[in-house]
Amino acid sequence: MPRIPFDLDERELRFEAVRAQGAGGQNVNKVSNAVMLRFDVHASSLPEALKARLLARRDQRIGGDGVVTIKAQEHRSLPRNRSAALERLRELIDAAALLPRRRIATAPTRASRERRLVDKARKGEVKAKRGRVDDA
């Protein structure tokens, strides 16, 4: 399938270390191992067509201001969460870069046209038989 080529410039990404949610023992209260990744689509160096396709997606991670926010907290280390967030951003952009295959219109086959007409006649007969029953 055709796709829009793009290069993701890592200087356009903003990473922020935040505290992870959920249970985690004593360590969770001391360290900020979760990562919040922010990516401004409007200010990015992505192709204009890809920006438009990305902003048109109905995804809760894309805010109304065009900033993609991804939080990664599944790993215990900051570098692994950072790479997980980056991977999710790449998947999101890659999904928007994938162009749908162009549909080629085809004519119905002769057999399918004949089947349609036979079925149409049969249904017409069934409907014609409906109605009042005369007791004459």
JORA-V406269 format. One record per residue. N is the residue number from 0. RES is the residue in one letter. PSI is psi as a letter, one per 20 degrees, with the letter a starting at -180 (999 if undefined). Layout:
n = <N	N>
res = <RES	RES>
psi = <PSI	PSI>
This chain:
n = <0	1	2	3	4	5	6	7	8	9	10	11	12	13	14	15	16	17	18	19	20	21	22	23	24	25	26	27	28	29	30	31	32	33	34	35	36	37	38	39	40	41	42	43	44	45	46	47	48	49	50	51	52	53	54	55	56	57	58	59	60	61	62	63	64	65	66	67	68	69	70	71	72	73	74	75	76	77	78	79	80	81	82	83	84	85	86	87	88	89	90	91	92	93	94	95	96	97	98	99	100	101	102	103	104	105	106	107	108	109	110	111	112	113	114	115	116	117	118	119	120	121	122	123	124	125	126	127	128	129	130	131	132	133	134	135>
res = <M	P	R	I	P	F	D	L	D	E	R	E	L	R	F	E	A	V	R	A	Q	G	A	G	G	Q	N	V	N	K	V	S	N	A	V	M	L	R	F	D	V	H	A	S	S	L	P	E	A	L	K	A	R	L	L	A	R	R	D	Q	R	I	G	G	D	G	V	V	T	I	K	A	Q	E	H	R	S	L	P	R	N	R	S	A	A	L	E	R	L	R	E	L	I	D	A	A	A	L	L	P	R	R	R	I	A	T	A	P	T	R	A	S	R	E	R	R	L	V	D	K	A	R	K	G	E	V	K	A	K	R	G	R	V	D	D	A>
psi = <q	q	q	p	q	q	p	o	o	i	i	i	q	o	q	p	p	r	p	q	r	a	q	j	a	h	h	h	i	h	q	n	i	q	p	o	p	p	o	o	g	h	j	r	j	q	q	h	h	h	g	g	h	g	h	i	q	n	p	i	i	o	r	h	j	j	p	p	p	p	p	p	j	i	r	i	q	g	h	h	h	g	h	g	g	g	g	h	g	g	h	g	h	h	h	h	i	o	p	q	p	p	p	o	p	q	q	q	r	g	h	h	g	g	h	g	h	g	h	g	g	g	h	g	g	g	h	h	i	q	a	q	p	p	k	999>
